[in-house]
Amino acid sequence: MFMPRQPAAAGRRPIPHLRWWIGGLLFASTVINYLDRQTLSLLAPFLKQEYHWTNTDYANLLIGFRVAYSIGQTLFGRVMDRVGTRRGLTFTVLGYSLISICTAMASGFRSFALFRFLLGAGESANWPAATKAVSEWFPKHERGLATALFDSGSSIGGAIAPFMVFWIYFRWGWRPAFVVPGLLGLVWLIVWRSVYHSPEEHPRISRQERAMILRDREDDAAVPQGAPLGWSALLKLPQTWGSIVARSFTDPVWFFVTDWFPIYLVAKGIPLKDNLIAIWVPFIAADLGNFFGGGVSGYLIRRGWSVGKARKAIVIFGALGMTLLIPTIFTNSLYFIMLLFTASTFCYASYSTIANVLPSDLYRSDSVASVSGMGGTAAGIGTIIAFKLVGYVSDAHQGSAASSFDWILIAAGLIPLAGMVLVLLLVRNTRATEQGLVRPI
């Protein structure tokens, strides 16, 4: 039975619903994470002109970030499982905040490329660390909603970034625009270090909340427990591959929407100047989809559904909904396109929330970040490949602008469906469940 190793400090009152304050901190970390990474994207038109970059130069900066981000998720996910959530997230936020600040000293393509690569490596640990924190602080029926909370920070950060970055840029130039998000990360660190401890050790948690959080671990303790699993052992488990597939078959579609949607609208003959709302709406829908996926799966668990059945129901819903991208090839109407993209991004975000929560559902705390990192790496590699193919296919059909993205949209609608089938087959109770290598689902 789990018992707190450190009693509550005398005279310090418990904080009600402390786990949701922890969830709020993870949300804030993700918002700042996206503010850091969006700064270059927003300032790219001005920096390209100042430093005479070509589109290929800018694309290489993006790919450099993505390569480091992809590799770093697996490497730093393992580090998180070794050093712990509090210390691990402290180092990574400190690292990428200082890198963001130092980017203000860049003087050309090579220095920007170096800082961008380092930023990708530093930021890569955020999702594995947040997933691990959710597994430590939330019971199984709340993990979906808690994951939705921190994951929604990406949409909120992306929405806030233009207002903050452009406001700074037009008053003081591009260098302070990189410094301010980095300073926000350092402020976040002060709060994180003072607030985050494990539930067993936290001096401000109530006895009732601690007992609720640790109840799931008592259930796990009834199953035989082995030593922490290494990468090779994890990759032998079908549940690991199910977690990897859940992200790698969906994330590239989301990044297509975030990075190519304006270009797609132009290819359809839709001017952007007076239709910027069409770009915003899918992001708002994605934010709502995060909470829908997490909230509904948690509701089903409270109603008596098994964790696996509740999560898979949302995966099926999300994958079927993402096929709504395909009908966009038959219309040039902005309103129908916006409606279909909005519905599909809502469904994507529901699916994505489950993809992010699966490692915490399936694995003990000492393996959660490792599995989450593997999924992030696979998703990053898939995104790089997808972007190369999107550029090639769309260029090959430039003579017919209206159909230059047709095959891309068909693939974007069908690949998550294939991922759904694989998740249903791979994420299940097996002999490894009986041996205590993974949690029952």
N, C-alpha and C positions, 0 to 999 in steps of 0.2 A: 504493500500500500504506500502511496506517495504522501509524504509529510513535508511541510515547509521546513526548509533548513535554517531559515532566519525569521524569527517572530517579528510581528509588526512593531515599529518603533513606538515607544511609550509616548503618549501625548499627541500622536499624529493620527488624525481621523482618517478612516478609509475614504477613498474616492469612489462614489457610486458609479457603477457601470464602467469601471476602469478599462476593460478590454476595448471598449469603443473609443476611448481616448487614444489608446495604442493604435487602433485602426485609423483614427484621424491623423496621427503622426505619419503613418505609412502612406496615406493619401497625400499629405503635404510633401513628402519626399518625392513621390511620383510627379506631382505638379512641378516642383523645382527641377527635377530630372528633365522634363520636357521643355521647360523654359531654357535650360542650358543648351539643349540640342537644337531647338528651333531658332536660336539667335542667328546662326550662320545662314540658315535657309531663308529667313526673312530679309537679311541684309545682303544676300547674294547679288541682286541686281546692282547695288551700289558698289560692292567690293569688286565685282567683275569689271566694272568700268574703271575703278581706281587702279586696279592691279593688272588690267588687260588680260583677264582670264578668258579662255574659250569655254564653250559648254562642256567640252571634253575635260578640261581642267577641273571645272566644278563637279562634274560627275565623278571624277577620280577622288575628290575630297569626300564625297558622299560614300563612295565604295570603301575608302580607307576606314571611315568611321564604322561602317557596317561589318567589315571584316573583323576589326578588333572587338566589336560588340558581340559578334557571333561566337568567336573563339572564347572570349572572356566569360560568357555565361556558363560554359561548362567548367572552365578552370576556377573561376571565383565561386561558382556554386559549391564546388568541393571544399574550397577554403571556408565558406560560411559554415558548412557542417563541421569543420574541424575547430574553428575558433569561436563559434557561437554568434548569435544574431546581433547582440548589443555591440560587441567589439568589431565584428565584421562590417556591419553597416556604418559604424563610426569611421573606419578606415576608408571605405569606398566613397562616402559622401565628402569626407575631407579631401580625398584625392581629386575627385572630379570637380569640386568647387574651386580648389586651387588652380587646376588646369584651366577652368573657365576664366578665372581672373587673369592668368598668365597669357591667355590668348590675346589680350589687349596689347601685348608686346610683339605680336606677329608683324612681320614686315614684308612678306611675300608668300608665294605659293608653298615653298618647302616648309616654312615655319608653320603656316596654317595647316598643312598636311600632317605635320608632327603633332601639333596640339589636338587636331581632330581625331587622329588615331588614338592618342592617349585618353581623350574624352570618351571615345567609344568603349575602350577597355574599362575605364572607371565606372561608367554608367551601367555596364553590363551586369553588375552584381545586384542592382536594385530589385529586379523581379524575383530572382531566387531567394534573396534575403527577406523580401516582403512575404513571399509564400511560406517560408520557414517560420516567420513571426506569427502568421495566421495559424499555422499548425500548433504553435506553442500556446496561443492565447485564446483560441476559440474552439468550442465544442463542435462536433461534426455538423449539427443542424444549422450552425451560424457561419461556417467557413465559406460557403458560397457567397453570402451577402458581404462578409468581410473582404473577400477577394474582389468582389465587384466594387467595393468602396475604394481600395487602393488602385485598382486598375482604371477606374474612371478618372483618376488624376491625369492620365495621358490626354484625354479629351479636354479636360478643363485647362490643363497647362497649354495645350495647343491653341485653345480659344483665347486665353489671357495674353499669350506671348506677343501677338501683333500690337496690342495696345501699349504694352510696357516697352517693348523693344523700339518701336517707331517713335514713341514719345521721348525716349532717351536719345535716340539717334538724331532726331531733328533739332534737339537742343544742344547736345554736347558732342555729337559724333559717334562713330561706331565703337571706339574703344571702351567707353563707359558702359555700352550696351552689353558687353561681355562680362564686365566686372560686377554689375549689380546682381545678376542671377547667382554668381559665385558667392557673393556676400550673403545672399539669402540662404544658401546652403550652410554657411558657417553659423548663421543664427539658428537654423534648424538643429544643427549639431548640439548646441548648448541645451536646447530643450530635450533632445533625444537622450543625452547622457544623464540628465536629471530625472527623466521619467521612466525609461525602459529598464526593467529587470524581468527575469522569468517569473511566472506566477508563484512558483515555490518560494521565491526570495523577496518578492516585492513588499516593501514596508507599508504601502498604502492600499492594499487590496483587502476587501472584506473576506471574512471566513466563508460566507455563503458563495461568493463569486469564485473564490479559489477552489472550493469543493466542486462546483459545477464544472469548472474548466478541467480539473484533474480526473473527473469521473471517467472520461473517455480513456485516459491513460490507465486507469485501473482495469478497464475492460481489456486493453491491450496487454496488460501484465499477466492476464490469465492465459495468454497464448505464449508458447515457447519463444524466447527471445535469443537471437544470435548476436555475433559481433557485427559492428557496422560494415555495410557492404561496400566493396570497391566498385569502380566503374565496370570492370569485366563481369563481376557477379550481377550487377544491376542490369547490364545489357543482355543477360541470359534470360531475363524474366519477361514474359509477354506483356505484363502490366507496364513495364518501363517503355516498351515500344508503343503501347497504346497512348501513354502520356506524350511521347515524342510526336506521334502522328497527329494527335489532337491539335497541336500548335503548328506543326510544319505544313499541314494541309489547309490551314485557315489564315495564318498571319500574312503570307504573301498577298492574299486577296485584299486584306485591310490596307497594307502599304501601297497596293495599286490604287486604291481609292484615295488615300491621303496624298500621294505624290503625282498621280496621273489624271485625276478626275477633271481638273481644269483643262488639260490638254485634250481629253476625250470630248468635253463639251465643245471646244473650238472645232474639233474634227467633225462634229455633228452640225456645225454651222451656227452654233449658239454663241453670241457675243457675251463676254464676261462682264463688261463694264457695268451694265445695268442689271446683272443677274447674279451678284455675289451671294445673295441669300441661298441660291441653289447649292453653293459649296458648303455653307454653314450647316444646313439642315441635316445632312447625313451624320455629321459629327454629334449633333445634339441627340439624334436617334441612337447612336452608338452608346452615348452616356446612359440613356434610359435603358438600353438593352442590357448593359452590365448589371443593373440592379434588378431587372426582370429575371435574368437567368439565375442570379444568386438568391433572390428572394423566393422565387417559385420553387426552386429545388429544395431550399430550406423548409418551405411550407409543406412540401410533399413528405419530407423526412419526419416532420412533426406529426403528420397525419398517419404515420406508420409505414411508409414506403422504406425499403432498404436504401442505403446511400447510393449503391450502384444503379438501382432502378430509377431513382430520382434524378441523378446526374445524366443518365443516358436519355431520359425523356427530353431534357433540354438540348442535348446534342442532336437528337433527331429533329426537334423543332428548328434549331439553328441551321442545320445543314439543308433541310427542305426550304427554309426561307431564303437562303443564299442563292438558290436557283432562280430567284426573281431577277437576278442580273441578266439572265438570258433574254427575256422579252424586250430589253432595251434596244436590241439590234433591229427591232421592227418599227421603231418610232423615232422621230426627230423632235417630238414635242418636249419642251423643257419640263413641263409639269408632270408628264408621265415618267420621264427619265428620273426626275427628282423624287417622285413617289416610289419608284421601284428601287432606287439606290437607298432611299431612306429606310424602306422595309428590310432590305437585305443587310444594311449595316446594323440595324436593330437586332436582327437575327444573328449576325456575325458576333456581336458583342455578347449576346446570351451564350453562344457556343464558346466564345473565348474565355468567359468567366469560368466555365466548367473546365476548359483546358488548363487554366491556371490553377484551379483548386485540386485537380486530380492528384498531383504529387502529395499534397497534404492529406488527402483521403486515403492514399494507398500505402504510404511509407512512414516509418518512425521519424522522429525529428532529426536523427543523425544522417538521414539519406534524402530528406525532402529537397533541400537546396541543390543537391547533386542532380537529381532527376529533373527538377525544374530548369536547371542550367542546360542540361542536354537538350531539352525541348526548345529552349531559346536558341541554342546553337543551330539546331536543325532548321528552325524557322528562319534564322538569319541567312543560312546558306540557300534555303529555298527562295528567299526574297531576292538575293543577288542573282540567282539563275533566272527567276521570273522577270526581273527588270531587264536583263540582257535580252530575253526572248520578246518582251513587250516592245523594246526599242527596235529589234530586228523585224518583227512581224508588222508593226505599225508602219515602219519605213517602207517595207516591201509592198504595202498596199496604199501608198501615198497617192497614187493616181486616182483612187476612188476613196476620197476622204470619208464619205458617209459609212463605208464598210471597213475602214482601216483597223477598227478595233473589234470587229464582229467575232473573230475566232478567239480573241483574248477574253471577251465577255462570256463566251460559251465555256471556255476552260475554267474561268473564275467561278462559274456557277456549278460546274460538275465536280471539280477536284475536292471541295469540301464534302460533297456527297460520298465520294470514294473514301475520304477520311472517316466519315461517320460509320461506314460499314466496318472499317478496320478497328475503330474504337470499340464498337459493339462486340467484335470477335476477340479482341485482345484484353480488354479490361474486364476481368471476371475472376472469380475465386478458383484457384488452382491448388496443386500440391504445395506450391510455395506459400500459400495462405496458411495451410495446416502446419507448415514448418515455422511459421512466425516471421518469414522474410518480408511479407507484405501484410497489410491489414485486410480483414474481410470487408467486402464491399457488396 
